[in-house]
Amino acid sequence: MNATLIGLLFGVALGFAAGFGGFGAFVAVLLLGGLGLLAGRWADGKLDVSALVGAARDRR
């Protein structure tokens, strides 16, 4: 599955959530989709959590 297809499916899911569930469902699908994306990237080894934490520490 390429990124274009995943983006299309995510957009369709957001559209259905907004159409049938209202704004609250839209936000819930958006947040859970983002968390799922982060979890998937971490599981694939494409997300370095230590770099994200380090960047947050550097800002302080």
ABEGO torsion letter per residue (X at the ends): XBAAAAAAAAAAAAAAAAAAAEAAAAAAAAAAAAAAAAAAAAAAGABBAAAAAAAAAAAX
